[in-house]
Amino acid sequence: MDLGLAGKTAVVTGGSKGIGLAVVRTLIAEGVRVVTGSRGITPELKETAAVPVTVDLSTPEGATELIERATIELGGIDILVNNVGIGDMGDFALGGFLDLPEAAWTHNFDLHFYSALRVSRAALPGLVERKGALVNISSIGARVPGDGPIAYNVSKSALTALGKVLAAEFGPQGVRVNTVSPGPVSTGVWTDPAGFSGVVADSLGIPHDAFVAGALERMAPDTGRLTTPEEVARTVAFLLSPNNLSGADVLLDGGILKQV
Ligand SMILES: NC(=O)c1ccc[n+]([C@@H]2O[C@H](COP(=O)([O-])OP(=O)(O)OC[C@H]3O[C@@H](n4cnc5c(N)ncnc54)[C@H](OP(=O)(O)O)[C@@H]3O)[C@@H](O)[C@H]2O)c1
């Protein structure tokens, strides 16, 4: 299916691995020129035609630098995908409200909320000129914040809300803004014993594979499995393709959440 994206330009945050890398690959396969920002550049990213920018997107300077570099490289931006997240959650992930230091909230909001806010603010004047499209990658956790990790989930709730705000303000100016909220996705976050799920498993004293199997059993997706990064990327590409979707929040969780 031709998504009508050929010849467009895009910025994807956090494209060195996981969901971001899948989005980079999918957009390039659709004929999009892509610039992506992350702190490191993986061999997998190097194999793509994307232009990597080494940048820390949890800082205001990082967000500005990415859009400045992308504008020079691409000549203008049609598409923005705010995907960056999780990173080194480590100690910043776990605990109840009174256990979490303020740094956990600051870290989560800088990486998941303010990165998207700042990159969007830098990119939106250009997106308006080109009548572009924006997708934020939120999370199923935004809809069930109390299930934890709480600081992460609350930062994602704020991101989902920001998507609604931007859609309402910029839709009339020709920019569609939508959100994708994945359930658990088979990136290093779930597959790497040194990743986020590994940190949680360690803290509970459970082997990583047993923790992941138990978590999947508890979440009980109708499909019985994790979502793949490529499935998220295809959903993102569809939302970016010409259509009348605006302010939507697409839950991509294999059927975990049962309420309407
Ligand atoms: N995996 C899941 O189960 C799941 C579920 C729901 C939502 N999500 C959301 O999907 C998004 C991607 O998750 P993922 O699973 O693909 O994570 P991932 O595999 O850990 O990839 C995260 C990406 O963000 C980059 N990154 C992290 N911190 C950064 C920083 N400070 N500055 C610049 N880049 C940074 C990483 O590159 P560097 O490390 O090189 O910087 C990497 O490219 C996140 O927003 C996450 O919250 C994931």
The ligand as a Tripos MOL2 file, in Angstrom:
@<TRIPOS>MOLECULE
LIG
   48    52     1     0     0
SMALL
NO_CHARGES

@<TRIPOS>ATOM
      1 N1          9.0840   -1.0650   24.8220 N.am      1 LIG1
      2 C1          7.8760   -0.9430   25.3840 C.2       1 LIG1
      3 O1          7.3440   -1.9000   25.9550 O.2       1 LIG1
      4 C2          7.1260    0.3680   25.2900 C.ar      1 LIG1
      5 C3          5.7690    0.3680   25.6500 C.ar      1 LIG1
      6 C4          5.0400    1.5560   25.5840 C.ar      1 LIG1
      7 C5          5.6870    2.7200   25.1690 C.ar      1 LIG1
      8 N2          7.0130    2.6880   24.8460 N.ar      1 LIG1
      9 C6          7.6300    3.9590   24.4540 C.3       1 LIG1
     10 O2          8.2250    3.8270   23.1770 O.3       1 LIG1
     11 C7          9.3600    4.6740   23.0910 C.3       1 LIG1
     12 C8         10.5610    3.8780   22.6200 C.3       1 LIG1
     13 O3         10.7710    2.8060   23.5390 O.3       1 LIG1
     14 P1         11.7320    1.5830   23.1700 P.3       1 LIG1
     15 O4         11.1840    0.3880   23.8200 O.co2     1 LIG1
     16 O5         12.0130    1.5670   21.7160 O.co2     1 LIG1
     17 O6         13.0350    2.0400   23.9690 O.3       1 LIG1
     18 P2         14.5790    1.7280   23.6660 P.3       1 LIG1
     19 O7         14.7310    0.4800   22.8680 O.co2     1 LIG1
     20 O8         15.2480    1.8580   24.9750 O.co2     1 LIG1
     21 O9         15.0050    2.9500   22.7170 O.3       1 LIG1
     22 C9         15.0050    4.2420   23.2450 C.3       1 LIG1
     23 C10        15.6100    5.1960   22.2370 C.3       1 LIG1
     24 O10        15.6870    6.4920   22.8480 O.3       1 LIG1
     25 C11        17.0490    6.9290   22.8580 C.3       1 LIG1
     26 N3         17.2940    7.7180   24.0580 N.ar      1 LIG1
     27 C12        17.1210    7.3540   25.3550 C.ar      1 LIG1
     28 N4         17.4460    8.3690   26.1690 N.ar      1 LIG1
     29 C13        17.8370    9.4000   25.3710 C.ar      1 LIG1
     30 C14        18.2660   10.7350   25.6020 C.ar      1 LIG1
     31 N5         18.3990   11.2190   26.8510 N.pl3     1 LIG1
     32 N6         18.5560   11.5120   24.5420 N.ar      1 LIG1
     33 C15        18.4580   11.0480   23.2830 C.ar      1 LIG1
     34 N7         18.0440    9.8060   22.9940 N.ar      1 LIG1
     35 C16        17.7430    8.9900   24.0280 C.ar      1 LIG1
     36 C17        17.8750    5.6440   22.8070 C.3       1 LIG1
     37 O11        19.1610    5.8770   22.2640 O.3       1 LIG1
     38 P3         20.4490    6.1610   23.1990 P.3       1 LIG1
     39 O12        20.3740    5.1990   24.3350 O.co2     1 LIG1
     40 O13        21.5940    5.9470   22.2670 O.co2     1 LIG1
     41 O14        20.3340    7.5780   23.6210 O.co2     1 LIG1
     42 C18        17.0320    4.8260   21.8280 C.3       1 LIG1
     43 O15        17.2810    5.2300   20.5180 O.3       1 LIG1
     44 C19         9.5460    5.3100   24.4700 C.3       1 LIG1
     45 O16         8.9660    6.5910   24.4900 O.3       1 LIG1
     46 C20         8.7720    4.3800   25.3730 C.3       1 LIG1
     47 O17         8.3120    5.0260   26.5310 O.3       1 LIG1
     48 C21         7.7550    1.5460   24.8920 C.ar      1 LIG1
@<TRIPOS>BOND
     1     1     2 1
     2     2     3 2
     3     2     4 1
     4     4     5 ar
     5     4    48 ar
     6     5     6 ar
     7     6     7 ar
     8     7     8 ar
     9     8     9 1
    10     8    48 ar
    11     9    10 1
    12     9    46 1
    13    10    11 1
    14    11    12 1
    15    11    44 1
    16    12    13 1
    17    13    14 1
    18    14    15 2
    19    14    16 1
    20    14    17 1
    21    17    18 1
    22    18    19 2
    23    18    20 1
    24    18    21 1
    25    21    22 1
    26    22    23 1
    27    23    24 1
    28    23    42 1
    29    24    25 1
    30    25    26 1
    31    25    36 1
    32    26    27 ar
    33    26    35 ar
    34    27    28 ar
    35    28    29 ar
    36    29    30 ar
    37    29    35 ar
    38    30    31 1
    39    30    32 ar
    40    32    33 ar
    41    33    34 ar
    42    34    35 ar
    43    36    37 1
    44    36    42 1
    45    37    38 1
    46    38    39 2
    47    38    40 1
    48    38    41 1
    49    42    43 1
    50    44    45 1
    51    44    46 1
    52    46    47 1
@<TRIPOS>SUBSTRUCTURE
     1 LIG1         1 GROUP 0 **** ****
